[in-house]
Amino acid sequence: MRISLNTSESRDAVRWYDRLWAAFIYFTRLPFWRLYQPPRESYTTVVEHWPLTGWLTAAAMAGTLYGCSLVAPYPVAVLLAITVRLLVTGAMHEDGLADFLDGFGGGGTDRQRILDIMKDSRIGTYGVIGLVLYFGLLFCSLLSLSPKVAAMAIVAADPFARMVTSELIIMMPYARTEATAKSRTVYRKPSVKAGISLAVQGLLPLAVFAWIMRQEVDWSLLIFPPCLVMYFLYLLIWRRLRGYTGDCCGAVCLLVELSFYLTLLFL
């Protein structure tokens, strides 16, 4: 499916609930499409509701972790929680992380070679090693937190990471053409109104978490390292590609979220 909008009139004609349905259909593997099929133009705006879909995936992961920790050993609960999120999202972001690492690890400084490697469906050495390290750090960081704190951290970190990553789409153009896009979807740049909505979606769960943990954690120190991680990844992507891809967004999202958990451990 190839999605493109050429006029502002056609963009504005997309109804808000169509954009919302499109986001949940695009970013999850739950059968929302059986309930409603939004028009194809809606999929260009899915990033504007990306953090909101994180509320769903985070709730599923956090609920599984905390609920299973009451009846099973905690390491098993953490593994089940990670598995549930992979099932809900279809490992969409993890696939992006593997492609990102393969492309930037094996493509050197050749822009076109990096893009070609990232589009290749086969996973390479960098992708395998990167996923092993990522899941190992994710598992150990969640395991090092109590079930209650880990569950709350997940609910805060997932939407926050998606909100921060959406800045890539605001700060740089798409690196491919629409015809060569893997998903055949080129996101439109969020408007000011959409940017405010993104901030609310991403910061509201974080604000609740910061208030609950106000005696133990300084929220300003908690969000600084993840934002720094995002900034350095942005510089790397801009230097190599002069634009973002969907794989870049998925990789940055996961790495920002992971840095949130690691920062929480140090604090």
N, C-alpha and C positions, 0 to 999 in steps of 0.2 A: 504494500500500500504506500503510495507516494502522497505526501501531504504538503501543500504549499498555499500560502495566502499572499496575494499581491497588492491588495488594497486595504486601507484602514477601515473602509466601510464594511468589508466582509469580515474583518477581524471583530469589529464591534458587534456584528450581528450574531456572534456566537453567544448563546445564553450562559449565564453563570453556572447553572446546574449541569449543562452539557460539559463545560470545562472540568467541573468537579468529578463527574462520572468518568470522563476520559482519563483523569489523573489516577483514579483508583484502578481502572482497567489496565492502564499502561504500567504502573509501578508495582502491581501485585499480580499474583496468579490465582486469586480468588475469582469465582465465576460471576463477577458483576455484570459481564457482558450478556449473561443470560437474562438479566433483569431489565437492562436498558442499553440501547446502542446509540451513543451520541454521534453527531455528524463528524466526518473525518477532519474537518477544520478545527475541531476542539483539541486535537492532539498536539497542535503547535503551542498550546498554552499550559501543558501539563506541569511544567516546572513551577508555575505560579501556585500550585497546590501540592508541591512535592513534600514540604514539611508536614502538611496535614496528613498525607498518607503515612508518614512516619509515626503519627499518633497510633495508627492501627497496627503497624508492624511492631512498634515498641510495646504496645499493650499486650500483643500476643506473646512476644518474647519474655517480657517481664512477668506476665501472669503465669507462664509456663515455669519460669525459673523459681518464682516464689512458691507456687502451688506444689510443684514437684519436690521442693526442698523440705516440705512438711512430711512427706511420706517416703522419700528416697534419699540416698546419700547425696550430699551437695554436689560433688563432681558430676554425678549422673544428671542432676537437675540442670546444671550449666550446659552440658552437652545437649540435652533435650531442648533447652531454650534456643541454643544456636541452630539446631536442626529445624525447629519450628519456623524461625525467621527465614531460613533458606527455602523452606517449602512455601512460605507466604509470598516471598519476593521472587521465587524461581532462580535464586542465586544471581540475580541480574547485576548487582553491584560487584559481587565477587568475580564474575566473568569479566567485568570491566577492569578490575584490579589486575587480574592475570594478563589481560591483553595490554594494559598500560605498562606493566613491568617488562613484558616481552618486547614491546615496541621501543621503550626508552632504554632498555638494557641491551638489546641486540641491534638497534637501528643506528646507534652512534649519533652523529649530528646531521645525518641525511634526512631531511623532512619527509620526503616521499617514501623512503624506506620505512621510516617509523610508522607512517600511516598505513602502508601495505601490511606490515607485520601485525599491527593492531586489528586489521580487518580479517586476517587469517584466522579461521575457526580452530586451528590446531594450537595447543598450548605448548610453550617451550620451557626451557630450563629456568629462565628467570621467573616465569609465571608460576611454575610448580614450587620453587623455593620460596617465592614471595607469599603464596597462599599458605604454605606450611608455617612460615614465621608469623603471618598475620593471625591465623587461627590459634596458634600456640600462645601468642601474646594476649589475644582476646580471651581465651579460656583461662589463662593464669591470672589476668587482671580481674575478671569477674569472680574467680574462685577466691581471690584474696580479699574480697569485700564480703560483708555479711549479706545474707539473702535479701534482707529488707533494703539495705543501702544499694545493693547491686540492681534490684528491681527498679528503685526510684531513679538511679543513675541512667538506666536504659531508657526510661520514659523521657528523661531530660535530654540525653545525648543524641538520640536518633533524629528527632526533628531539628535540633540545633545544628547538627552536622549537615543536614540537607539544606537548611537555610543558608549557612555559611558557603556551602559549595555552589549554591545558585548564583553567587556573586561572579563566578567564572563567566556565566552567560551574559552578565551585565558588562563586564570589563573587557571582553574580547569577542571577536567574531567566531563563527563556526569554521573549523579548519578544512572541512571537506565541502564539496558541492552537494546539493540536494540529491542529485542522481547517484552519487557514490556513498551516501549516508547508509550505515548498516541497517538502521531501523526505518529508513526512508522518511524520517521526521526531522525537520529542522525547527528547533524551538525559536519562538519569537522573544525578543528582549522584553522583560517585564517593564510595565509602565510604573510611574511613581505610585499610583494607587496599588498596583500589584506588589510593588516593593514593600509598602507598608503592611500589606496583608502577609507577605512572606515573613516579615519581622515578627508580627504577632504570632503567627503559627509556630515559629521556631523558638521564640523567647518565652512564651507563656509557660510551657512545661518547665523550662529552665528556671524561671522566676519562682515557681512553686517549690522546686527542688532546693534552690538557694535559700528560700525562706525556712524550709524545714531543717536544713543543715546549717543554718546561720551560726550556730554555736561552734561548729567544728570546721567549717570551710569558708574561706573568703572567696566569694563568687568571682570577683575581679581577677584573682589569681587563677581561678579554675578555667576561665574562658580564654585567658591570654595565650597559653601554649597552643591550643587547637587553632586559634586564629593565626598564630605565627606559622604553624604547619601549613595551613591553607595558603598563606602568602608566599612561602618559599616554593610550594608546588606550583602556584600560579606563575612565579618567575621562571621556573623550569619549563613549564608548558609553553609559555610565551616565547622563551628563547629558542626552543626547539621547533615549535609548530606555528607560532604566530596565530594561534586560535585553539579552541577547545574541541573535543569530540565527546560523544556519550561515554566512551571508555574512560576518558579523563575525569568526567564528572563522577562516575561510579567509584573510581580509585580514590579521588580526593575525599569523597564522602566517607568512605570506610576508614581512611587514615586519619581524618579529622576526628571521627567518632572514637577511634582507638586511642588517640592522644588525649581525649577527654577522660577516659577511664584511667589511663596511666597517670595523668596529672592528679586525678582524685586520689589515687593510691599514695602519691608522694605528699599530698597535702594532709 
